[in-house]
């Protein structure tokens, strides 16, 4: 590691910023969504597509960005993608129809997703598997502050300046991040490892036939359902079912984010010492226990206050923070020469299932006006992740 820019102290804050752009762009406009439905005189379900299709766009983009970074290098793909995110953020600020806004959001998601998929590949280029899990833990612990604070900041911008300025702010952030990548990110992919597209396809085929890779991927993707179901259903539960304010929802959401950040801190501190596989097992079991308690509270009608939703969810989030970095690092580390492709497949599975979970949870809570559909989906994700641990047995 002769390049001082690749030391953990130099690389960590850089990757935090890169990884945060996608979640910031996703969450910053959330407080403006109800007003956008009125602004464009459309059904709220149409405006919801600016969130759902953003997630779907992130999922699809990671299938391509990971392999492209294996072929052409981490640096040019990351910088080019962030430039696209900046341009599309500015375009979203000047749209005149909801269709134009949805298109701009999808293209924005294509660019901003590069931060997550390529940062994981960069970490795997530089560190071994257990140290990579530790680094991913620290990165995700720090960047969780972005989606935790973004809705509050977006709400202030929306109330004081209007929704268009939210996208102007996103343009400034994406543009600054593009410049940061140009100035501070070295190339980490080995020059000699520039595969052809035929080789990339062969690498992907080998990955999806590898039992360990599929196990790590499923644990990570299915565990992510527990978060995305909350994103889709919790605003309806807290505001529409419980009758609380959007401010109350935002404050209680910080409890969930704090649980995840604490789990990431524990993972970052202990992954290299106790092993990431052990943390994956512990976190997954803890997630199932907490999700079962949460579902029981909803099923028996006791979920009448945000605390009854978010305290168990904070335990689920802590468990996610404990096991998700190891699952991601494990999947990316199965074939280090195909780290970009592996990272793209992991990101696609997480964001793809996330988009489905957001829509299903939101529709379920809205239809039944009950937290039960959302908590049932969270419980499904937890138990499915637990079942996937069987694939990680090392014979």
GIWO-V798683 format. One record per residue. RES is the residue in one small letter. PHI is phi in whole degrees, -180 to 180 (999 if undefined). NEAR is the number of other C-alpha atoms within 12 Angstrom. D_FIRST is the distance of its C-alpha to the first C-alpha in Angstrom with 2 decimals. Layout:
BEGIN
((RES:PHI:NEAR:D_FIRST) (RES:PHI:NEAR:D_FIRST))
END
This chain:
BEGIN
((x:999:14:0.00) (x:-72:9:3.84) (x:-75:15:5.62) (x:-62:13:7.30) (x:-71:22:8.89) (x:-100:25:6.43) (x:-71:21:7.09) (x:-53:25:10.13) (x:-65:15:12.48) (x:-84:17:11.93) (x:-78:31:11.62) (x:-58:33:14.50) (x:-63:29:17.31) (x:-65:35:16.54) (x:-70:42:16.82) (x:-59:35:19.85) (x:-64:36:21.58) (x:-61:47:20.94) (x:-71:42:22.21) (x:-75:39:25.15) (x:-59:49:26.75) (x:-60:50:28.36) (x:-62:38:29.96) (x:-64:41:31.09) (x:-64:51:32.77) (x:-70:46:34.35) (x:-91:37:35.72) (x:-58:39:36.61) (x:-81:44:39.79) (x:-54:41:41.07) (x:-64:33:43.63) (x:-87:37:45.10) (x:-59:35:45.77) (x:-59:25:49.35) (x:-69:23:50.24) (x:-66:31:48.91) (x:-61:24:51.36) (x:-73:16:54.16) (x:-59:21:52.83) (x:-100:20:52.91) (x:54:15:55.84) (x:-129:19:54.22) (x:-64:17:53.99) (x:-56:23:51.17) (x:-63:23:49.99) (x:-70:24:49.29) (x:-64:32:47.15) (x:-57:35:45.30) (x:-64:34:43.99) (x:-66:40:41.80) (x:-95:44:39.84) (x:-62:38:40.33) (x:-73:35:39.56) (x:-62:43:36.51) (x:-64:44:35.12) (x:-63:36:36.35) (x:-64:39:34.68) (x:-62:47:31.31) (x:-63:39:31.87) (x:-64:32:32.87) (x:-63:41:30.13) (x:-68:44:27.34) (x:-63:35:28.85) (x:-97:36:28.20) (x:-68:48:25.10) (x:-61:48:22.88) (x:-59:39:23.99) (x:-61:38:23.96) (x:-71:47:20.28) (x:-68:45:19.78) (x:-83:32:22.00) (x:-110:28:21.19) (x:111:33:17.73) (x:-68:42:16.80) (x:-64:36:17.20) (x:-65:26:20.74) (x:-68:39:22.17) (x:-65:48:21.11) (x:-65:36:22.44) (x:-62:31:25.58) (x:-67:42:26.32) (x:-64:46:26.15) (x:-63:37:28.46) (x:-61:30:30.89) (x:-60:46:30.83) (x:-65:38:31.70) (x:-63:31:34.54) (x:-71:35:35.99) (x:-64:45:35.92) (x:-67:30:38.02) (x:-61:29:40.26) (x:-63:36:40.90) (x:-71:30:42.19) (x:-117:21:44.94) (x:-67:23:46.13) (x:-120:17:49.87) (x:-149:21:50.07) (x:-68:29:48.47) (x:-63:19:47.70) (x:-64:21:45.70) (x:-65:37:43.85) (x:-63:32:42.95) (x:-62:26:41.71) (x:-62:35:39.60) (x:-67:45:38.12) (x:-64:36:37.25) (x:-67:36:35.52) (x:-60:45:33.78) (x:-67:47:32.47) (x:-57:45:31.12) (x:-74:46:28.87) (x:-71:52:27.88) (x:-69:53:26.90) (x:-60:56:23.80) (x:-58:52:22.00) (x:-74:48:22.41) (x:-69:54:21.88) (x:-81:54:18.85) (x:-62:52:17.08) (x:-64:57:17.47) (x:-67:56:16.08) (x:-61:47:12.95) (x:-60:47:12.48) (x:-72:42:13.21) (x:-64:37:10.82) (x:-100:32:7.81) (x:-122:28:9.79) (x:-75:28:12.60) (x:-63:33:16.17) (x:-68:36:17.26) (x:-70:31:14.24) (x:-66:41:14.59) (x:-61:49:18.24) (x:-63:45:17.54) (x:-64:45:15.49) (x:-63:55:18.27) (x:-61:45:20.78) (x:-66:42:19.61) (x:-62:39:19.47) (x:-71:46:22.93) (x:-64:41:24.31) (x:-72:33:23.68) (x:-75:36:24.71) (x:-67:38:27.91) (x:-63:34:29.24) (x:-63:33:29.49) (x:-69:35:32.11) (x:-72:34:33.72) (x:-93:31:34.46) (x:-58:35:34.83) (x:-61:33:38.39) (x:-65:30:39.63) (x:-65:31:38.26) (x:-61:35:39.60) (x:-64:28:42.95) (x:-65:23:43.22) (x:-64:25:42.46) (x:-62:28:44.93) (x:-71:18:47.68) (x:-97:14:47.41) (x:-127:17:46.48) (x:106:23:46.92) (x:-66:33:44.77) (x:-63:31:43.84) (x:-72:28:41.88) (x:-61:39:39.62) (x:-76:40:38.35) (x:-64:30:38.19) (x:-62:31:35.91) (x:-65:43:33.72) (x:-60:34:33.67) (x:-62:25:32.48) (x:-65:31:29.66) (x:-66:43:28.54) (x:-65:31:28.85) (x:-65:23:26.78) (x:-70:38:24.03) (x:-59:35:24.16) (x:-64:23:23.78) (x:-63:23:20.83) (x:-63:35:19.05) (x:-62:22:20.01) (x:-85:15:18.76) (x:-119:25:15.58) (x:-95:35:14.05) (x:-83:30:11.74) (x:-78:30:12.31) (x:-110:37:10.23) (x:-75:35:12.85) (x:-63:25:12.62) (x:-59:16:15.36) (x:-72:13:17.04) (x:-104:21:17.62) (x:-92:23:20.12) (x:-78:26:23.08) (x:-75:18:26.66) (x:-66:19:28.59) (x:-63:13:30.53) (x:-67:20:27.42) (x:-60:32:26.42) (x:-65:23:29.91) (x:-65:18:29.65) (x:-62:30:26.39) (x:-63:33:28.17) (x:-64:19:31.19) (x:-66:21:29.28) (x:-62:33:27.64) (x:-73:25:31.03) (x:-97:16:32.51) (x:-89:21:29.93) (x:-60:23:31.55) (x:-65:32:28.42) (x:-60:39:27.10) (x:-62:34:30.58) (x:-63:37:30.83) (x:-61:47:27.68) (x:-61:45:28.70) (x:-67:40:32.24) (x:-59:46:31.37) (x:-67:49:29.22) (x:-70:41:31.73) (x:-69:45:34.86) (x:-64:53:33.56) (x:-65:48:32.96) (x:-57:46:36.71) (x:-64:55:37.37) (x:-87:48:35.77) (x:-70:37:37.02) (x:-63:44:40.53) (x:-65:47:40.54) (x:-57:45:39.52) (x:-76:39:42.40) (x:-104:41:45.05) (x:-61:48:44.56) (x:-58:42:45.76) (x:-69:33:48.97) (x:-64:43:49.38) (x:-72:36:48.98) (x:-87:26:50.81) (x:-84:24:53.36) (x:-85:24:54.10) (x:-86:27:53.71) (x:77:18:54.89) (x:-88:22:52.12) (x:-86:19:50.69) (x:-67:26:47.50) (x:-64:21:46.37) (x:-61:23:46.93) (x:-59:33:44.85) (x:-61:32:41.96) (x:-69:23:42.12) (x:-69:30:42.30) (x:-62:36:39.40) (x:-65:30:37.24) (x:-64:31:38.12) (x:-61:38:36.64) (x:-63:39:33.45) (x:-66:35:33.19) (x:-62:33:33.50) (x:-65:43:30.64) (x:-65:38:28.43) (x:-66:30:29.35) (x:-62:42:28.56) (x:-63:41:25.08) (x:-64:32:24.62) (x:-64:35:25.79) (x:-62:45:23.53) (x:-61:36:20.44) (x:-80:28:21.59) (x:-116:29:22.69) (x:-59:38:21.11) (x:-69:27:18.55) (x:-85:17:21.46) (x:-100:21:24.42) (x:99:29:22.95) (x:-70:42:22.99) (x:-63:38:25.95) (x:-65:27:28.09) (x:-66:39:27.45) (x:-61:43:28.42) (x:-65:34:31.68) (x:-60:29:32.52) (x:-64:39:31.88) (x:-68:45:33.91) (x:-63:32:36.85) (x:-62:33:36.85) (x:-63:47:36.86) (x:-63:37:39.91) (x:-62:24:41.79) (x:-66:33:41.26) (x:-67:47:42.13) (x:-66:29:45.25) (x:-64:29:46.39) (x:-61:39:45.83) (x:-63:34:47.82) (x:-62:23:50.62) (x:-60:28:50.93) (x:-69:32:51.32) (x:-61:22:53.61) (x:-91:15:56.04) (x:82:17:56.27) (x:-95:20:54.62) (x:-87:29:51.92) (x:-111:24:53.92) (x:-137:24:51.45) (x:-54:39:47.81) (x:-60:28:46.89) (x:-70:32:48.09) (x:-90:42:45.62) (x:-86:44:42.56) (x:-69:27:42.50) (x:-62:36:42.16) (x:-66:46:39.77) (x:-64:35:37.54) (x:-67:37:37.41) (x:-62:49:36.56) (x:-65:44:33.81) (x:-60:44:32.42) (x:-62:46:32.45) (x:-59:54:30.69) (x:-63:53:27.93) (x:-76:48:27.61) (x:-107:53:27.51) (x:-65:57:26.38) (x:-59:57:22.60) (x:-67:53:22.72) (x:-64:55:24.96) (x:-66:55:22.74) (x:-63:51:19.56) (x:-63:47:21.79) (x:-65:47:23.19) (x:-71:48:19.96) (x:-90:40:18.55) (x:-61:34:21.69) (x:-132:30:20.61) (x:-55:32:16.89) (x:-70:34:17.80) (x:-118:44:20.28) (x:-60:51:18.35) (x:-65:53:19.89) (x:-63:47:23.33) (x:-63:50:23.13) (x:-63:54:22.13) (x:-64:43:25.01) (x:-65:44:27.47) (x:-63:51:26.60) (x:-63:49:27.04) (x:-61:36:30.23) (x:-66:38:31.73) (x:-68:43:31.06) (x:-73:45:32.34) (x:-64:32:35.14) (x:-64:35:36.52) (x:-62:39:35.96) (x:-62:38:38.17) (x:-64:35:40.86) (x:-63:41:40.70) (x:-58:41:41.06) (x:-70:37:44.11) (x:-65:29:45.75) (x:-64:40:45.39) (x:-63:38:46.71) (x:-68:29:49.61) (x:-65:28:50.45) (x:-66:35:50.66) (x:-64:27:52.55) (x:-76:20:55.04) (x:-93:18:55.83) (x:50:25:55.13) (x:-151:35:53.59) (x:-77:46:50.14) (x:-60:37:50.81) (x:-59:34:49.41) (x:-67:45:46.10) (x:-68:47:45.75) (x:-66:33:46.84) (x:-67:41:44.03) (x:-61:48:41.52) (x:-64:40:43.00) (x:-60:27:42.79) (x:-61:38:39.06) (x:-66:45:38.48) (x:-67:28:40.65) (x:-66:28:39.26) (x:-64:41:35.69) (x:-62:33:37.08) (x:-63:23:38.73) (x:-71:30:35.50) (x:-60:35:33.96) (x:-59:20:36.08) (x:-75:23:33.75) (x:-95:30:30.83) (x:-67:16:32.66) (x:-100:10:30.79) (x:-74:7:33.64))
END
